[in-house]
Amino acid sequence: MKFLQNIQFWCLYVFFRALALMPDWFAYSVFREMVFLTLYPVARYRLKVVRENLKNSFPEKSAEELKQIERKFYRHLAEVMVDTIMLSGMSRARARQRIEYDNVEQTDRAINNRNWIAALAHYGSWEYFCAFQMLVTKQVVGVYRPLHSPVFDRYYNKVRSRFGLLPVSMSDLMRYIIRNQKSERGFVLGLISDQTPPFSAIDHWYDFLNQKTAFFSGIEKSARKFHLPVIFVDLRRVSRAHYIAHMEVLYDGDEEVCDYQITQRYVERLEQMIRREPQYWMWSHKRWKHKPENKPGIE
């Protein structure tokens, strides 16, 4: 990292660490409301994208229902931003309280204590997955795609690794698996796969929220190549900055499956989770910028 970028990083990190000293009652009421008002009525952050995504995903809902989801989404987005700041200074005990996993041991037994993939999404406050390392002996790996800003990229990696999680870039994933698949400690790969893949990487379209949608295939390719079970992590928000996670086996690592079948299962479970409480998904992402008509010949 260049000298100037290094200075910028430390200024950002120290600033956020200072903000993380806020008591929860202030951070999640006063400060969150300030962020919400800045994002929504003032800056109108990606409002056109959010409205188009919601309208196309829920054609059965009325304008008033969509408006309610929109407003709830922006308030949740503000909370996610506060969560990310608070994580920079959060204690281990507080971090463990943010997400309760209700069936970790049962899931581990179901897959015979193998290495596995946690199929995640930009739903709820996904950054709290970094605290999962405190619940398991395996090395938890956060697979990420580097941000355009090296300053923020370094910040997120530092925050995510505070409790022992190991950040690994997507470009290094295969090398990591090959080096560690037979290690005594083992690993859990945390993969978020609900973003838009590069146009050149699209090889299949899925029916998702009433639209033809492309998905990253990293979960499926890694699972089939290395016989890794895939576990979908279902999140439910139960109160402010508090979630309960339930894990569901999508693929046991041995089953004979067809091409795209594992990803299809992920897509179906993701849609179920979103439809249950849609305000907690990342609607501001340009999820449907690629269209089937622009890439003919792909099913």
N, C-alpha and C positions, 0 to 999 in steps of 0.2 A: 504494500500500500504506500502511495506517495506521501511525502511529508505533510502536505496540506490536508490530504484526506485523513491522515492519522490524527492531526489536530482536530479536525471536524468530528471524527468519531468520538474522541475523548470528551469533547464539549457536549456532544449529544448524550453520551452515556452518563456523564456526571449530572447533566440537567435532568434526565429521566430518573436517575437514582435519587435526586433531591425530591422530585415529584412523588416518587414511591414512598416517601416518608409520610405522605398524607394519611390520616386515619381513614378506614374504610367508609365510615358514614359520610365523610366529606367527599372522598373520591368517587363514590357511586351514587351520590345525590347531587351535590352542587357542581362538582367538576364535570361529571358525566353530562349533566344538563347543559353546561356551557359548551361542551363538545358537540352535543346533539344540535343545539341551536345554531352553531357555526356551520355544521355539515348540511343541515336540512333547509331551514327557511332563509339563511343568509347566503351561504356559498352554493346551495342547491347542487351538492356534489353528485355528479353523474345521474341526476334526476331523470333525464330523458332515457338513459339506459335502463334504469330501474323500472320505470313505468312500462317501457316496451317489453322487458323481460316478464314482468308480472302479467301484463295483458295477454301475451302470447301463451304463457304457461297455464293460465287459469281462465280460459274463455267463458267458463260457466259462471264465474263470479261477477257480481254487480260492480259498478264503478265505486260505490261506497265501500264495499268489501275490499276491493283492491287498494283503496285509499287508506284503509285501516292497516292493512298489511304493510304498505309503504311506510307509514309513519312508525309502526312498531319496528320495522327493519332498521330505520335510521337511528332509533333509540338504542337498538341492540348493537349496531355498528359502533356507536359512541362507547358503549360498554366494552366492546372488544378492544378498542383503542386504549381505554383505561386499563383493562386487564394486561395488555402488553407492556404498558408503562410500569404497572405495579409489580409485574414479574421480575423486573430488573432489581428489585430490592426485597422481594418477598422471602420470608423464612421457609424452610423446608416443611415445617408443620402446617403453615397456612397454605402452601402450595398443594399439599396432599389433601387438604379439605375441599379444594375447589372441584375436583371430580372424584366421585366414589365409583369404583368398579365393583359390580355386584356378583361377578362370576369368574374371576381370574383363575382360581384354582381348578374349578370345574372345566374351564376351557383348556387349560394346560393338560389336564388328564385326558380330555377328549382327543387331543392331537399327540398323545404319548410324549409330552415334554420336548417336542421337536422345535427347531427354529421355525419362525412363522412371520407372516406379513400382516400388519394391522392396516386394514383398508379404511382410510380416513377421508374426511371431506371438510370443506370450508363451511362448517356448520357448528353452531354454538360458539364456544371460545376454544378453537382448535389448538391454540398455543399451549394450553394447559397439558397437552399430551406429554410435554417435556418432563412432567412430574411422575409419569408412569415408571420411570427408572427406579423410583424409590419402592416400588411394589414387587419388582422381579429381580432375579439374580442375573438373567441374561442381559447382554448389552443392548440397550434400546438405541436404535439408529433413526435419526430424523432425516429422511431423504428430501432434499430440497433442490429447487432450481434457482441459481443465483439471481439476485435482483440487479436491475440496471445500475442502481446506486451502490457502489462498493462500501460506502459509509453505512447505509442502512443494512446492507447484507451482513457486514461484520457485526453490527449491533444485534440483529436477530440471532445470529449464530452464537454470540456470547450469552444472550439471555437464555436461549434454548439449551445450552450446555451447562447451565449453572448447577443442575441437580444430577449431572452425570450422563445425560443423553449425548450421543456422538453425532454431530451433523456430517452428512456425507452427500456430496452433490450427485445429481442424477447421472452425470457423465462418469462418475467413479463407482456407481452402484454394482455393476457386474464384477468389477475387480474386487470390491469389498466382499461380495458373496463368495467368490472363488477362494479368496485368501482365508475366509473365516468359517466356511460351511462345516468344517470338521473340528472347529476349535472346542475346547472343553467347556468354555463358558456359554457359547451359543449366542444367538441374537434374535431380536425382534425388529423388523423393518417397518417403520411408520411411513406409509405412502399416501399422500393426498392426490387423488386422481380425478377430481371433478373440474379441473380447469380445461381450457381449450388447447388442444395440441397444435403444433405447427401445421400449416396447410399441407406440407410435403409428407407429414407423418400419418395423415388420415388414411386408414385402410378399411374402415367400416362405419356405418351409420346405425345409431341406436334410437329407438323410440323413447324419448325422455321428456316428460312434462309437455306433451302434445306437440313435440317438435323433433325433427330428425337432428341428432346430436352426435358429434364426434367426441371420443374419450381417449385419454392416454392409455396405452396398452402395457405399461410397465408392470402393473400388478400381475396380469395374466402371463406375460412372457417370463418374468422371474419365477412365478409359481410353477409353471409347467417345466421350465428348463431345469430347475433345481429341486423340484418336488417339495415345495414349501406350502404348508397350509395357509389359507387366506381367511382372516377373521374380520368381519365387518363390525365396526365400533359404532353402536347406536347411542346417541346422546339425547338426554332429556334435561331441559333446564327446570330445576325445581324451585330456585329462588335466585336472588341477585348473586351473580358470580359463583353459582353453585350448580353442578350438574351430576347426574347419575348416568353411568355408562354400562351398557349391556353388550356383551360380545357374542357374535353368532358366526358359526363356522360356515363359510361359503364354499370352501374347497378343502378337502382333507389332506391333499398332497399326493394321494395315490389314485384317486378316481380317474377313470378314462373320460375325458371331456372333449367336446368339439371345439373348434376354433371360435373364439369370442364368447364362449359359454360362461367363463368365470367373470368376465367384464359385464356380461348381461345380468348376471346375478347381482353384481355390485350396483349396476344402474337401477335395477328394480328395487333393491333395498334402500338406496339413496332417495329415490322418488317417494317411497313410503314415508321415510323420515321427514322429508321436506313437506309433504302434503299434511302431515300431522300438525306441524307448527311452522308454516313457511317463513315467518319473520326472522328465523334464525339462520337462514342460508345467505350466502354472499350474492345478492341480487345486483350489486353494482358492477360485477365483472361482465365483460363483453363476451358472454358465454356462447352466443350463437352468431358470431361474426362470419363463420364459414358455413356455406350453404351447399346442399347436395347438387344443386344445379350448376355450381361452379366447379364440381369435380365429378363428372359423369363416369359411369362404369364401375362405381363402387356401391355395393349393396348396403 
